[in-house]
């Protein structure tokens, strides 16, 4: 994952790019608790500007947010510090997980499609399995290949106010199964305007392959859901996004 967010960080919250994580997090926790999950130690991978971290901290969880982008973490730090809640933020990716242990919940919302390939996905699953306690949960979402393809040519002016105007163009590469969003925005700077441009690429992964890699890493699939938290069948579904709840299987020595 490259640091496209060095530029995107300043417009991430105004564009509502963290809204999905902010909205879905409490519902996912409720869903898990209704199915016998308990715990207080949580990690949010790809925490961005801290939407999920804020919710966990406000509800008494021992929460650690991890992100590769220093720019995003700076926004998160400034925002979360003002709220007076207790939290921890770490810069990094898989390596940042190595110092954690006995975690009871790992979430990764709007982040795993940024991995470059299935090998990276497999490596991440293995790292998450190492820090999770037995029978605890890993919850993440994946945009499907079909969902990313539906974005092709979508866009236009997506925000226009007194201080910020943002234009977006999406292009889907069928060979790479990747969607690239191009952002051009104009932000007020004193009496003038500053123009900036950045691109952000995410890749689609077959859901059935991802779940097979999960199982190889030591997870059992607890549920596959759409964004309405309805159970879906990956063999026949046509959902643009799937949420995976995976339980870390207890080993013979635990």
N, C-alpha and C positions, 0 to 999 in steps of 0.2 A: 504494500500500500504506500503510495507516494503521498507527500504532504500537499495535496491540492488544497487542503484546508488552511494553508498559510494565507490564502486569499479569501476562501469561503468563510473563514471564521467570523469575519466582520458582518456577513449577511446571513449567517446560518439561522440565527434566531428570528430576525425580521422576516425571513422567508418561511418560517415554520418548519424547518427541516428536522427539528427534534420533536415535532408534535406526535408522531406515531409512537415513539418510545414513551413520551410523557403520558399519553392516553392509555396505551395498552398495558403498561407495567402493573398498575394495581389490579387489573382484571386477570392478568396471568398469575399473579401471586394468589388471588382468591381461588382461581381454578386449581392451582397446585395444592393449596391448603385443604380444599374440599376433597382432595384425593390423598389425604394423609401426609402431605409434606409438612415438615416443621423445620424451623431453623432461624438463626439470627445473623450468621456470618455470610455476607453476600459480596460478589464481585461483579461489576458491570464492565464488560469488554467493549472498547470503542465508545467510551462514555460521552464523547463529544463535549457539548457545553453543559452537561450535567443534569439533563432532564430526569433520567431514572435515578441517578444518585440522589437528587433532591428528594424524590419521593421516598426512597428507602431510608434516608437519614431522618426525614420528618416522621417516620413511623417506627423509629427505634431500632433499626437494623445497624449492625456494624458493617459499613459499606466501604468498599474500595473501588474507585473508578480508574480504569486504565485506558490510555489513548496514545497513539503514536504521534499526534500532532501537538507540538508545544503551543501553537497559536490557539487551538481549541481548548487546551487545558488552561491557558491563561484566562480565556473568557469564562470557563467553568469556575476557576478559582475565585475570580472577582465576583461572580454572581452568587456562588454558594457561601462565600465568606460573609457577605452582607446579610445573609439569612440567619446567621448565628447557629447553624447546625454543625454536628460533628461528622467529619468525613475524612477520607484519605484519597489523594490523587497520585497516580504513578504514571510517568511517561515511559512508553515502551509497548511492545507487543507480546509475543510468546515468552520472551526472556523475562519479562516483568512478572510472569506467573510463578517462576521458579522459587521465589522467596515466600510464597503463600502456602498455607496448609490448612487442613480441617475446614475447608469452605463448604457451606451447606447449600449454596445456590450460586450459579454463574449465569448471567444473562448476556446476550449479545444481540442487540436490536439494530437493524439497519447497518450492519457492518460486515458480515461474512461474505457478501457478494464482492467486496473489495479485494479479497484474496486473489492471487494471480492464477492459481490452478488447483486441481484436486489434491496434489501432493501437499500444498500448503494447508488445505482444509484438513487433510488427514493428520498432519503434524499438530495442528491446533487442537483437534479432538483429543489426541494423545496427551497433550499438555494439560488440557482441562481435566481429563480423567485423573491425572496425578494429584491435583490439588483438591478435588472433591472428596468429601467423606463418602463412605459406602452408603448406597440407597438415596443419596442426595441428587439434586436436579441440575441439569444444564438446559436452559431455555434460549432458543435463538430463532430468528426468522431468515428465510431465503426468498428473494425474488425469483420466480421461476423464469426459465428461458422464454416461455410464451409471454409472460408479463413484461419482461424487458423489451421484447420485440414490439409489443403494443405501443411503446413510447416513441417509436420511430417517427420522425418529422413533427412530433408534438412540441409545443412551446409557444413562443411569442412573448409579449410583455407580461410578466407574472407579478410584478410589483411596481407601483407608481405612487409615491407620496412626495411630500415637500422636500425630503432629504435624500431619497433613494429611489432610483429607477433601475429595474433589473429585467434583462431580456434572456430568454432561455431557448436553446435549440437542442433537440435530442436526435442522435443518429445511432442506429443499430447495425452492428457488423455481424452478418450471419455466419461468416466463416469463423470468427473468433467467439461468437455467441456473447458479445459484449455490447453494452450500451454506453455511449459517451454523451454526457451533458456539457454543453458549452454555455458558460455564463458570461454575459457582458453587462457591467453595471456602472452606473454613474452616481457617485455619492457627493453630497454637498461638502465642499471644503472651503470654509470662510465665505467669501463672496463669489466663489466659482464652483466648478464641478471637477471631480477627479474620475477619470475613466479607468476601469480595470477589467481584465479578462482572465478567465481560468477555465479549465476543463476537468471533468471528473468522470472516470470510467469504472463501471461495475460489470462483473461477469456472471453469466448464468450457469448454474450447476444442476444436473439432473437430480431431482429429489430422491429417487430410488437409489442412486449411486451414493449420495450423501448419507442416507440412512444406513446403507451397507458399511460405509466407512465408520460411522458411529458405533455400530455393533462390533466391528473389528477392534475398536479402541476400548471396548469394555462397557458399552452402554446398552441398555434395553430401551426400546422406543415406547414411551408411555402414551403419547398421543401425537397425531398430526392434525393440525387445525388450520382453518382459514382465519382471516382477520376478524370474523364474527364469532370465533371460538367454536365453530362447528367442525366435527370430525370429517376429514376428507380421505379419499382413497387415491394415493399418488398414481395408481395405474390408469385411472380414468378421469381424474380431475382436470379442470381448466382454470385453476385459480392463479391470479397474478403473483400471489405471495402466500407462503406456507410458514406456519409457526410449528417448531419441533420442540416437544418436551421429552427429554431423555433422562433416564435414571441410571446413575453409575452402579453397575452390578457389583455386589459384594464378592470379593475373591475368597478362595478356599482358606487363606491364612488369616482372614479378618473375623 
